[in-house]
Amino acid sequence: MTDSNLRSLRSDKLTVTLVWIFRILVGCTFIMSGLTKMIDLYGVVYKIEQYLAVWGMMQPRTLVLGVAICLSGVEFILGFLLLLGCYKRSAVYLLTMIMAGMLALSAYIVIADPVDDCGCFGDFLVISNSATFLKNVVLVAMLIYLCLKNSRVSGLFTAYSQWLVAFFAILYMCVIGYFGYNVQPLIDFRPYPVGESLISSSNDDGDEMMFVYEKDGKRETFTIENLPDSTWNFVERVDPAKSTDNRNFAIFDEDEDVTDDVIASEGRQLLLLIPELSNIDVSSTYLINEIDRYLADLDGEMIGIIGAGTDGIELWRDISMASYDIYSADDTSIKELVRGNVAMVYLVDGVIKWKRTLTSIDSDLFVSPDDMTLDRLSYSGLNYFWLFTFAFLGLELILWIVDRSGRAVKLHFTRKNRK
């Protein structure tokens, strides 16, 4: 073998190696980005609306939801196709176009700092704006190389099987997104998963209550014994025991924090949570009131928590004819606890047993309910996630085996004809 042939062979091996490394790195990044977004579609909707609010371009929720679904699905599907070496030109070119826009957006975010984080991986992985920009630079560099070399390296599937690979990926995304939006995210990345207690820790260690004051743009923390003079402005009170929970869900009765009084340490409670009154369906009040009556018969309690002030509470009380107590909470805190325009959180002894959107609860269940009706609404989102994921990967594996078998049969008959 001549030196030129040897160099060519080494170059080809290097190209194949780099192409597969970049396929894996870029593909897995987009798979994770798209999947985490589709799992929690509400989180993507909130993030997009946050961007639009900064730019003064608010749009209808339905339109924003459509954008969130398309963005999540396209990222996952194109990343999956790239990882497997399918649609070698189309997948790479489309991903490069997407990343060109994302790179420009991340550069703007670094400079203008309009939001705390870009939301690239939802609540699953929060990274700084600077780290997001550097990540995008690296991804663009790898995609540029793939634009030049990717078509030269074969993938795992033949051309006539690629459409089925994409079809199964689309079907998988539809199922994940359906549960994430209509029930709850199958994986809860937020601070209040099922099994978490909403009862705050007591200050058993005797730590002193701390008070935060501000003066001339500077904040300092004081104890009750050394409070500053009147030139300082009070900001907030900090309970050291609660601060270790890394949570900030608080329920208010007007301006008073009544979280510890409202969340019961014993018995059944159902929290009705409405982050935004502007996005509710008034017809849902019938089912809510039916559930309230059912819970009262079991000596349980329903509590309404609205992401609005006193006027919002009175508006909801008027249109729903609510007989249950209604309080307020910060809308961001409500969205951290549960997803949905109208959602419910079921507590037993202060511990979260399940979380659902109201639309996922069948009203027929409360025509002739029994003592265990609410308990039967519990489900394991994580188990569903792994079921759908293994089914999806299993279908892709079967397709790959069939596809490879077709190659083997074709090769067999080709050799036979040659003989």
N, C-alpha and C positions, 0 to 999 in steps of 0.2 A: 504494500500500500504506500503510495507516494505521500510526501509531507502535506501537499495541498488537500489530498483526500482525507488525511488524518485530521487536519485542522477543520475541514468541513464537517467531519463526523462529530468532533468535539463541540463545534459551534451548534450543530443540530441538537446534541444532547443538552447543552446549556439552555438553548431556546425552549425545549420541551420542559426542562426542569423549572425554569423561571415562569413559564406560562402556567404550569400547574400550581406553583406556589402562589402566584398572583390570583389565579382563579379561586383558590381556597380562601385566601385572605379577604379579597374583595367580596366574593360570594357569601362567605359566612357573615361578614359585616352587614351586608344588605339583608340577609336572611334574618339576623337578629333584630335589626332595625325595623323591618317590616312586620315581623311576628310580634314583637313587643307592642308595637303600635296597634296591630289588629286585635290583640288580646284585650287592650284597654282603649277602645275607640272613643269613649267619652273623654279620656285624657288628651287624645289628639285633638278632638274638637275644642276642648278648653284652651289648649296651647295655640291653635290657629286663631281662635277668637281673641286671645291675648295679643298676638301679633297685629290682628286687624284693628283692635282697640288703640294700639300705639300709633298706627298709621291713620286712624280716623276713617276706616273703611269697613265698618261693621256690615255683615251680610246675614241673610236668613239662616237659621240653624240647619234647615234641610240642605241648603247648598253647602254649608261648611261640612256637614256629615258626609255628603257625597265626595267632597275633596279628600276628607280623611280616609274614607274607604279606598279610593283610587290610589292615593299616595302609599298607604300601607300595603295594599295588594301588589302594586307594581314593584315596589322595593323587594318584597319577598320573592315574587315569581321570577323577576329578572335575576336576582341574586342566586336563586336555586338553579335556574337554567345555566348561568355562568359557571357555577360550581361543577355541574355535570358536563359542561362542554357542549350544551345544546344551543342551537341558533347562534353559532359562534360570532357572526358579524352583527346581527340585529341586537342581541343582548348587550354586547359590549358598547355599540354605538349609542343605544338608548341610555345605558347607565352613565356613559360619559356626558351625554347631554344633561342628564339629571344632576350629575355632580358638578357640572359647570355652573348651574344655577345655585346649587347648594354652597359651592365655594364662594360665590359672590355674596350670598346671603350671610354666610358665617363671617365673612370679612366685615360686612356692615354691622353685624351684631358685636363683633370685637370692638369696633370703633365707636358706635353709638350706644352700645350696652342698653338696648330697650327692654330686654328680658333677662331674668336670672340665668336661665339655661336654654339651649336651643330646643330641647325636647326630642333629640335624635333617637333616643332609646326609651322614650316615655319615662315612667317612674322606676323602671327596672335599673337603669344606670344613668345617673345624673353627672354630667361632666361639665367643666367650666367652658366658657365661650372661647377662651384661648386654645384649650385642648381640642375643642371641636374644629376650630380653624386648621390646626396642625394636622388633625386626622384627615380632614378633607383634602389638604394638600398632598398627603401621602397617597390617598385613594386615587386622586386625579392622575398622579404620576404613574401609578400601576395601571390604570385604565388606558392611558396613552400608549404604554408599551403593549397592552393587550390589543389595542386597535391595530397595531402594526403586525403583531405576531400570532394572535389567537386563532385565526382561521387556518394556520398552518399545522396546528396540533389537533388531532382527532379527539372526540369526546367519548363518553361512555355509552352513548346511544347512537343508532343509525338515524339517518335523516327522516325515514318514514315513521319512526316511533316518537319523534320529538313532540309532536302535537299532543300525544297522550301524556307525556311528562308534564307539559304545561297545564293540561286539563285537570289532572289530579291535584296539582298545586293550587289551581284556582278553586276547585271544590273544597280543598282543605281550608283555604283562607275564608271562604264563605261560611263554613261551619264555625270556625273560631270567632269570626266577626259577629255572627248571629248571636251566639251566647254572650259575647262581650258587651253587646249593646242592649240586647233585649232581656237578659237576666242579670249577670254580673261578670266581670272579667274572670276567666277560668283560673288565672293565677293572680293573686292579690299582691301587688308590689307596694301597697301603701301601709301606713303605720297601724291600721286597725284590721288585721285579718280575723277570720273566724277562729274562735277560741281565745281571743284577747278580751281582757276585762276592761270595761269602761269606768270602773270604780278607781279613783285615784288613790295612790299609795298614801297612807297616813304618815305623818311626820314623827315616826317613832323615835328617831335619834335625837329629837330635841333641837334640831337645827333651827336657827332663828329665821323668821320671815324677813325677806329682803325687800327694799323699796328702791326703785330706780327713779332718779330725778335728772333733769336736763337744765343746763344753763349755758348760753352762748354756743349752742351746738355741741356741747360736750356732755356726755352722760356718765353718771357715777351711781354706784350702788351703796345704800346705807342700811343700817339696822335700825330698829325702833328706838334705840337709845341715842343714836347720833344723827337724827334727821337734820337736814340743812335748813337754812333760814328761808324766808318767804320769797327771796329773789330766785330760788330754784323752782322749776315747774315739775309737778308730779307726772310720771310717765306710766308706770305699772308696778304692780306688786308681784313678787316672785316667791313661790313656795318651793324651797329646795327639794322637798320630797317629790313634788309633781314635776319639777324640771328634769329629774332623772328618767322620767317616762319617755322623753323625746316625743311628746305629743302636745297638741295645743287645742284639742276639741273642748270647747266651753259652751255652756248653755246659759242664756241670759233671760232674766225677767226684768224688762226695761234695761237699766244699766247695771243691775246686780247679777253677779256670777252665782248661779244656783245649781251648778252641775252636780255637786255633792249631795244636794237635797233632792234633785230630780231623779238621778240614776239610783234605783233601789238595789240594795245588796241582797235582797231576798225576793223571790216570786218572779212572775212572768211580766215582761214589759215589751211593748212594741213601739219602736220609735218611727214615726212618720216624718220623713225628711224631704223638704222641698227647698232646693237651693235658690231657685228663681221662679217667682210667681208668673212671670211672663211666658213661661214655656209649659204650663200645665194644661190639662184637659179637664174641664169642669165636670164632665160626665163621670170621672173617676171617683167623685165624692160618694156615690152610692155604695160602691164596694168598700170604701174606707169606713163608712158608717156601719156597714154590716159587720166588718171585722171588729170594730170598736164594741158593738153590742155583744158579739160572740166572746170577746176577751173579758168583758165585764162579767159575763155569766160564770167565767172561770176564776173570778176574783183577780184577774189580771188588770193591766192598765195600758192604755194607749196614750202616747205623748206626741204632740205635734211640734216640730221644730222647723221654723221658717227662716230662710236666709234674707230676712228683711226686718225693718224696724216695727214700731208699734202700729203704724198705718197698715203695713202689710199683714200683720197678724189679724187686725180687725177685718180687713178685706177677706182673708181666708175664712175667718169665722162666719162672716155673713154669707159667702157663697157656698160654703160646705155645711152650714148648720151644725158645726162641731159641738159636741158635748164634752170633749176631752180637753185637757189643758194644752195651751199652745205657748211656746216660747220662741225665742230667736237665737240665732247663732250666725257666725260669720259664714258666708256662702262658700268660701274656700275650704273651711274646716268641714263643712257638710260634704263637699265633693271629695275630700280625703277619706271620709268615713265610708261613703257609699256612692255608687254611680247611679244616675238616672234623674229624669226631671221630677218624678215622684217615686220615692223608694222607701223601703221598709227594712228595719234592722230588728231582729228578734233577739231579746235578751232573757236569759234565765239566771237569776242571782247576779245580775250585772255583767255576765259573760256573753259575748256574741255567739249565737248559735247558727244564724244564717243571715244573709243579706240578699235582697232581691229588688228589682224594679217592680212597681205595682202592676205593670202590664204583663208580667210573667206569672202572676197569681190568678188562677182560674176562679172566677166568681162562683162557679157551680160547687166548689168545695164548701162554700158557706151556706148552701141551701139546707143541707142536713149535716152540719158539722158534729164531730165528737171531740173528746178531750185531747186527742192527739193530732188534730188537723194541722195545727201550726207546726208541730214537730215533724210531720211528714213532708213539709215544704223544704226541709234541709236537704242539701246535696253537696257532694264533694267536687268542686270545680277542678281541682288538681287531677283527680281520677279521670274525669272526662277529658281533660287536656291530653293525658298520656294515652288514653284510649284512641282519641282521634289521631294523635301523632303517630302511634305505632301502626294504626290502620293505613294511614297515608304512606308511611315509609314501607310498609309491607306491600302495598300496591305497586309502589315504584320498584321495589326489589323484584317482584314477580314480572313486571314489565321488562326489567333489565335481563332477567333470565330468558324470557321468551325472545327478546330482541337478540340476545347473544346466540340462542339456539337457531334462530333464523339465519344468522351469519354463518354458523357452522354447517347448516344444511346447504346453503348457497355455495360455500367453499367445497363441500363434499361433491356436489354435482358438477362444479366447475372442473375439479381434478379428474372426475370420472369421464367427462366429455373430452378432456385433453388426452386421456389415455386411449 
